[in-house]
Amino acid sequence: MTTSDFARFGIVGYGHLGQLLARSLASRGEVLVTDVDETRLEDVTKGVRVASLDEVVGADVAILAVPYGALEGLLEAIRGRLAPHTVVMDVVSTKAHATELLQRILGEHPNVLATHPLFGPPSMTRLEPGLRLVVTYESGERAAAFQQFLASQFGLEMVHISAEEHDRAMAYMQSLPFFIARALVRIDLLGLPHRDLLAIPSFEKLAEIEAIEEQHTMGMFDTSQISNPYAEDARRRFLEVLKELQDEIEAHASAAEPRSGDTS
């Protein structure tokens, strides 16, 4: 099996990640896309064609670039439409529940990949060598061959890990940072007065985090918080530590207050 075995790429979901993948894959073959939000399809990248769901999932590879909340319904919808040769690949950023859905609903399909691309900020326009793709489940020779295709054609590095290990780590490496960043958006650091005159470097780093989070959709945020079974524990631990710090500050402030009759 060679890289020439992959010449038609279907992408369901034409958001930030779907567009990034479409732009990159268009240099290696025909790219077909579809999205429930038709406004996203009004101005597709050169070399990309809007197609029906049946045509998209009949390609050599069908990439499901949808949020976790839409994954189960999509899998049910395409289960009876897939050709045996099609590699079905999800890109949901939390893997325990997504992997279980792939195994349960597409258990009889011969070629499946459960993945999490560790890239995809809105500013990125192409796949680049050295970017990592986490794989938590794979079945079939063509699924293995497509990983080799991504490595040889784009220089992606494959990281193989169990879905549980992935989600335990990502509760602190993704879910918690998204949670903190969303709080910064609510505070609106970017809109604070005198920022141009008074901001210190550490503040600007927080402001950069807020700016990135403002470009994330609510679907991405919900996926990171709701579909990761370990995210709640990470959030609770963070809130507990904040409470501990607040209690310590109040205790220190109380100890620093002048005592009655203290003239020093």
Secondary structure, DSSP 8 states (H G I E B T S, - for coil): --GGG--EEEEE--SHHHHHHHHHHTTTSEEEEE-SSGGGGTT--TTEEE--HHHHTTSSEEEE---HHHHHHHHHHHGGG--TT-EEEE--S--HHHHHHHHHHSTT-S-EEEEEES---TT--S--TT-EEEEEEEESHHHHHHHHHHHHHH--EEEE--HHHHHHHHIIIIIHHHHHHHHHHHHTGGG-TTHHHH--HHHHHHHHHHHHHTTS-HHHHHHHHHS-TTHHHHHHHHHHHHHHHHHHHHHHHHHHS--TT---
